[in-house]
């Protein structure tokens, strides 16, 4: 897809608010030109449809069931390497962004790009995912600070 314009500009993000659709991009990660393109699928647009209480996202959060990865919600594996900016602040910015999203959006369902979706209980499941990975994000921040 060839992008045109600044998708992260407030005028674009608010374009569909009156129709019940909110859009957000995670903090701490590159959206416009993630590198390497073949692997860094961490960041995406998170879209919240208020009426259906559904969040749509592509790759940042995935729900796996019965594959090589433990069943459940997971952040994209590139979070541990190239998904977030290689700074001490990026993992902490992402963590705070996730917390704000959880505070602001009252969702029940999560549509993901791969393997499966979560219908019902998604808000708590995403909160649990963040809680499970907080230590990992803090450790990534410390590793980046030591570089």
Secondary structure as GFF3:
##gff-version 3
##sequence-region A 1 147
A	DSSP	alpha_helix	10	13	.	.	.	ID=ss1
A	DSSP	three_ten_helix	17	19	.	.	.	ID=ss2
A	DSSP	beta_strand	21	25	.	.	.	ID=ss3
A	DSSP	beta_strand	45	49	.	.	.	ID=ss4
A	DSSP	beta_strand	54	56	.	.	.	ID=ss5
A	DSSP	beta_strand	61	64	.	.	.	ID=ss6
A	DSSP	beta_strand	72	75	.	.	.	ID=ss7
A	DSSP	three_ten_helix	77	80	.	.	.	ID=ss8
A	DSSP	alpha_helix	88	104	.	.	.	ID=ss9
A	DSSP	beta_strand	109	111	.	.	.	ID=ss10
A	DSSP	beta_strand	118	119	.	.	.	ID=ss11
A	DSSP	alpha_helix	122	145	.	.	.	ID=ss12
###
